[in-house]
């Protein structure tokens, strides 16, 4: 079996890192994770029994943002040289290098002439000029992409955006992020815990509307709160924490709750490990991202939890939710349409039940761990 080194520049796990842990699992002792910042990711990997270590990244690189210009990038050169030398030394002991983030890929690409190992880049973002500077898009699509033996995109929307911005079609394929179907199936059988969540977040028994994900402006929690204000007979829960210095956004959301007189109807639950059961406690789950997402893992998780979902109509969400069959989609940022979609679920329980059934089947068949791992292992054999 090939020895595989996974690279990530972060210290706190996000969607890409959770996918990475699932990809590592079947590789067992032949996989190792090297990440460039200490933090909670170390604990997660240890709990999963995945071998890992930290190669500390200099702050000059850590603090560089993807929307910054070329001049800012030039300032990182001394730190980059240091990291490239250290990384090349680490990579030589492995057969394949898997990069789970842009920064880790850029560093691996620069190190490739010194390590001479094949690189697979999981490009987990949907390229757009809103989130990436023009120089960085050029570097990604025209320069650094040449160093990748294979580029994995997480949806057709992401692949289309990649090609539209000049990225090469060759060796660029789609692998949808997978979810542990069995974990969700078994979790939702724990009705006692689910009912406890329901009682905690909606003690008066009103329908519970949920939104799950990091508390950050582009996730649309403000749109969610505006929507809840339009439906007086429901309660709401926001599940997720503020990360990466975005605590001010949480404060602004709490101020919004006060302004809308929602204090008695909205709960900020923070981070919850027991996501499937918390999702199952909701009567409707909303996905309110204000920008097109590359995929939308939380949508799949909602489908597997047996809760009807409403997704922002853009990006990878269009490949997950089939309107009127496995869920509903609403225009990005439109709280009126979102409130009407919630109302439609609540007013039509039989139709909603059919939606939930279809959604579970689609999620289990198309977006499972097994499917993702099967495609990944086939890719490793070719690399």
MIBAVO-126011 format. One record per residue (C-alpha): residue in one letter; x, y, z. Coordinates in steps of 0.1 Angstrom, whole numbers, padded with zeros to 4 digits, always signed. Layout:
<rs>
AXYZ...
</rs>
This chain:
<rs>
X+0000+0000+0000X+0013+0035-0009X+0024+0057+0019X+0003+0089+0018X+0010+0122+0034X-0019+0146+0039X-0011+0183+0042X-0033+0211+0057X-0022+0245+0068X-0048+0249+0096X-0048+0241+0132X-0086+0241+0137X-0107+0216+0117X-0131+0227+0091X-0150+0210+0064X-0119+0200+0044X-0102+0185+0075X-0132+0164+0084X-0132+0150+0049X-0095+0144+0053X-0101+0123+0084X-0126+0101+0064X-0101+0097+0036X-0074+0086+0061X-0095+0060+0078X-0092+0031+0052X-0055+0038+0047X-0047+0031+0084X-0010+0031+0092X+0000+0041+0057X-0014+0076+0061X+0000+0105+0081X-0012+0141+0085X+0012+0170+0086X-0004+0203+0095X+0012+0237+0098X-0005+0251+0129X-0010+0236+0163X-0046+0235+0176X-0078+0214+0180X-0070+0195+0148X-0043+0176+0167X-0069+0164+0192X-0094+0153+0165X-0068+0133+0147X-0057+0117+0179X-0093+0107+0187X-0096+0092+0152X-0064+0072+0156X-0047+0090+0128X-0009+0096+0129X-0001+0133+0127X+0026+0159+0134X+0030+0197+0132X+0054+0216+0110X+0049+0251+0123X+0043+0277+0096X+0059+0312+0100X+0034+0339+0109X+0042+0358+0076X+0025+0330+0057X-0002+0322+0082X-0014+0358+0081X-0014+0361+0043X-0050+0363+0030X-0061+0351-0004X-0075+0385-0014X-0042+0402-0009X-0020+0416-0037X+0013+0405-0052X+0033+0430-0031X+0019+0414+0001X+0028+0379-0013X+0064+0390-0019X+0068+0398+0018X+0063+0361+0025X+0093+0350+0004X+0119+0345+0033X+0094+0325+0053X+0083+0305+0023X+0119+0294+0015X+0122+0282+0051X+0089+0262+0049X+0097+0247+0014X+0130+0233+0026X+0115+0218+0057X+0085+0204+0038X+0105+0188+0011X+0125+0169+0037X+0092+0156+0053X+0076+0146+0020X+0105+0124+0008X+0094+0096+0030X+0060+0092+0013X+0047+0080-0021X+0019+0105-0027X+0012+0140-0012X-0024+0150-0007X-0030+0188-0002X-0062+0197+0015X-0058+0235+0014X-0045+0262-0010X-0016+0272+0012X-0004+0236+0018X-0006+0231-0020X+0014+0262-0029X+0041+0251-0005X+0041+0215-0017X+0043+0228-0053X+0073+0248-0046X+0089+0218-0028X+0081+0194-0056X+0114+0198-0075X+0132+0189-0043X+0111+0160-0032X+0099+0146-0066X+0067+0131-0054X+0033+0132-0071X+0008+0158-0057X-0030+0155-0055X-0046+0189-0048X-0081+0190-0032X-0092+0224-0044X-0120+0229-0020X-0131+0264-0030X-0153+0278-0058X-0131+0303-0076X-0146+0338-0078X-0132+0373-0080X-0153+0381-0049X-0132+0359-0027X-0098+0357-0046X-0076+0385-0060X-0069+0384-0097X-0032+0377-0092X-0039+0348-0070X-0064+0333-0095X-0037+0336-0121X-0011+0319-0099X-0035+0291-0090X-0048+0284-0125X-0018+0292-0147X+0013+0286-0126X+0009+0263-0096X-0017+0240-0112X+0011+0227-0134X+0027+0211-0103X-0004+0190-0094X-0006+0155-0109X-0043+0156-0102X-0068+0183-0091X-0099+0172-0072X-0129+0196-0072X-0158+0190-0048X-0187+0197-0072X-0195+0204-0108X-0200+0240-0099X-0164+0242-0085X-0151+0225-0116X-0170+0249-0139X-0156+0279-0121X-0121+0264-0122X-0123+0260-0160X-0140+0294-0165X-0111+0311-0147X-0085+0294-0169X-0077+0263-0149X-0067+0232-0169X-0094+0206-0176X-0069+0178-0178X-0066+0158-0146X-0093+0179-0129X-0121+0156-0117X-0149+0157-0092X-0152+0138-0059X-0181+0148-0038X-0173+0151+0000X-0187+0121+0018X-0207+0117+0049X-0209+0087+0073X-0244+0075+0065X-0244+0048+0092X-0234+0073+0118X-0264+0095+0110X-0288+0065+0107X-0279+0051+0141X-0278+0086+0157X-0313+0095+0148X-0326+0064+0165X-0317+0080+0199X-0351+0096+0203X-0345+0104+0240X-0315+0127+0232X-0333+0142+0202X-0363+0150+0223X-0340+0165+0250X-0325+0188+0223X-0360+0197+0212X-0371+0206+0247X-0340+0226+0253X-0342+0247+0222X-0380+0249+0220X-0394+0244+0255X-0429+0256+0245X-0432+0230+0218X-0433+0254+0188X-0417+0242+0155X-0379+0245+0157X-0360+0260+0128X-0323+0254+0127X-0292+0268+0110X-0259+0249+0113X-0224+0261+0106X-0196+0285+0116X-0208+0319+0127X-0194+0341+0099X-0210+0368+0078X-0212+0348+0045X-0231+0319+0061X-0262+0342+0063X-0272+0339+0099X-0285+0375+0097X-0308+0365+0068X-0319+0336+0090X-0328+0359+0119X-0348+0382+0096X-0367+0352+0084X-0375+0340+0119X-0389+0374+0127X-0414+0369+0099X-0428+0337+0114X-0440+0344+0150X-0450+0309+0160X-0416+0292+0156X-0384+0290+0176X-0349+0290+0162X-0315+0276+0170X-0281+0286+0157X-0256+0258+0160X-0219+0267+0154X-0191+0287+0169X-0172+0318+0159X-0137+0310+0147X-0107+0328+0132X-0113+0361+0150X-0149+0365+0139X-0163+0369+0174X-0176+0404+0164X-0201+0387+0140X-0216+0367+0169X-0220+0399+0189X-0237+0416+0159X-0261+0386+0156X-0270+0389+0193X-0277+0426+0188X-0299+0417+0159X-0318+0393+0180X-0325+0420+0205X-0335+0445+0178X-0360+0421+0164X-0374+0411+0198X-0364+0375+0194X-0347+0369+0227X-0374+0344+0238X-0373+0325+0205X-0337+0322+0195X-0309+0301+0210X-0272+0303+0203X-0262+0267+0209X-0225+0271+0201X-0205+0242+0189X-0223+0208+0193X-0205+0175+0187X-0238+0156+0184X-0248+0172+0151X-0271+0144+0137X-0292+0144+0169X-0294+0182+0171X-0304+0183+0134X-0331+0156+0140X-0345+0178+0167X-0353+0205+0142X-0385+0206+0121X-0367+0225+0093X-0330+0232+0086X-0320+0262+0066X-0288+0269+0046X-0286+0306+0041X-0251+0312+0026X-0250+0346+0009X-0224+0334-0017X-0224+0303-0038X-0208+0275-0019X-0185+0250-0036X-0205+0221-0021X-0226+0224+0011X-0219+0194+0034X-0244+0207+0060X-0272+0202+0034X-0263+0165+0030X-0261+0161+0068X-0296+0176+0072X-0309+0152+0045X-0294+0122+0064X-0308+0134+0097X-0344+0131+0084X-0351+0168+0086X-0364+0188+0056X-0339+0213+0043X-0339+0246+0024X-0307+0257+0006X-0295+0289-0010X-0298+0285-0047X-0263+0286-0059X-0230+0267-0063X-0229+0230-0052X-0263+0232-0035X-0279+0229-0069X-0263+0195-0073X-0275+0183-0039X-0311+0196-0036X-0336+0188-0064X-0365+0213-0058X-0398+0198-0049X-0382+0163-0047X-0354+0163-0021X-0358+0198-0007X-0363+0234-0015X-0340+0261-0028X-0345+0298-0024X-0328+0328-0040X-0296+0339-0021X-0303+0365+0006X-0341+0364+0001X-0357+0362+0036X-0392+0365+0022X-0387+0334+0000X-0371+0316+0028X-0400+0322+0052X-0424+0310+0025X-0404+0278+0021X-0404+0272+0058X-0441+0278+0059X-0447+0253+0030X-0430+0225+0050X-0449+0233+0081X-0483+0235+0063X-0478+0203+0042X-0467+0174+0066X-0474+0146+0041X-0456+0163+0013X-0427+0171+0037X-0425+0135+0047X-0421+0124+0011X-0394+0151+0006X-0375+0138+0037X-0377+0102+0024X-0364+0111-0011X-0337+0133+0004X-0323+0105+0026X-0321+0081-0003X-0303+0106-0025X-0278+0116+0001X-0271+0080+0010X-0266+0070-0026X-0247+0100-0040X-0228+0116-0011X-0217+0088+0012X-0183+0081+0026X-0181+0048+0008X-0186+0065-0026X-0160+0092-0018X-0134+0066-0006X-0139+0043-0035X-0132+0072-0059X-0102+0084-0039X-0087+0049-0038X-0091+0046-0075X-0073+0080-0079X-0044+0068-0057X-0039+0038-0078X-0035+0060-0109X-0012+0085-0092
</rs>
